Structures are given as structure tokens and as C-alpha cells.
Amino acid sequence: MHKPAHLLTLAEAIEQIYFGASCENCRDGVRRIDLSRLVVHLGPDVLVQDVRPRLRCVKCGGRNVIISTLWKDNSMSDRMIEYWK
């Protein structure tokens, strides 16, 4: 059984999920986030849930970001997409 996406480390997440973010302030669309770049910048052991407070919208600079994850493994269809603020 998989861990919930927000409890994965960045190193684990690279293999298991696609990661995106959208801004609630300016309603800028979902942008895919490169997890391998986050690993270089933050380290492989940082939890996915700890990334959100560090994100900033590229359009308006706001931090009111919604995270979305999509599992790469089709067997997780019951939990294919997770969102959190």
C-alpha cells in the first residue's frame, strides 16, 4: 500500500507522483513542478507536505497555493488525485 502523497519524501515522490500547484489569489492555472529540481534545492528527505509553504506564485507572488498530485501508478485509481492547501 502506498503512503499518502503528502507523506512521501521528494526522493520517493519523483518515482510515484506528478506534482502541480495553482494560485488561489490570481487563479493562475495549474503548473507542473519539477520534483528533481526540488530535490537539488531542498534535499531528498524533505516531505512533499513541507514544500507548499515554500512555494510562491510566479504570476502574482502570492503564497496561497493549492497543491495537486497525480499518481503515476494506475493501480491507485481510487486515490488518483489528491489536493491540499
N, C-alpha and C positions, 0 to 999 in steps of 0.2 A: 504494500500500500504506500502511496506517495504521501509525503508531507504536504500540508497546505502551501501554496506558492509563497505566501509572505514569510514562511519559516525556513525557506531554502537559503543557503548561503549563495553568494553570487557565483561561486565556482560550480555549485550544483545547478543553479538556475540556467547557466549557459547551455547545458545539455537538455534541460527539461521544459523550459518555457520561452515564449516570446514576451517581451516586456514593453509596455507603452504608457504614455502619460498624456493627459489633456488638461487644459486650464479651465477652471470653473469661473474665473474672473472674466476673461475675454472670450471664452467659448472657442478658443483655438482648437482645431481638430486634434485627434489622437496622433501622436508622433511616436514612432518606434524608437526605443532606446537601445543602444549598443551595449549589451552586458559585458562584452570583453573589454571595452573601454573603461567601464566602471570598475572592473577587477583591477586594471592597471592603476586607476586613480585612487580607489578606496581600499583595495585588497580583497583577496578571495574569500575571506571568512566573514565579511560583512553580510548581515541578513538582508534579504530583499525588503523587508518591512522598515529597515533603517535607512533606506535610500530616499523614500518620499520626502522627509523633512529637508533634505539637501537639494531637492530639485527646484528649479526656478523656470517659469515660462520664458521661452526665447522671444516671444512677441511682446508681452506686457511687463515681464519681470516679476510677476506675482508668484507667490508660493502656494496658492490654493489649488493644488494639483490632485487630480484623480488618477490613480494607477489602474491599469488593466493588464491582466496576464492571460495568455492563451497557451494551453498545454500543447506541446509538440506530439505527445503520445495520444493517439486517437482512442485508446482504451479508457481514457479519463473523461469520456463524453458527458458523464453526469456532473462533472466539475470542470468543464472545458474552459470557462471564462470566469475569472474572479475579479471583482472590483473592490477597491477600498480607498478611503480618504485619510 
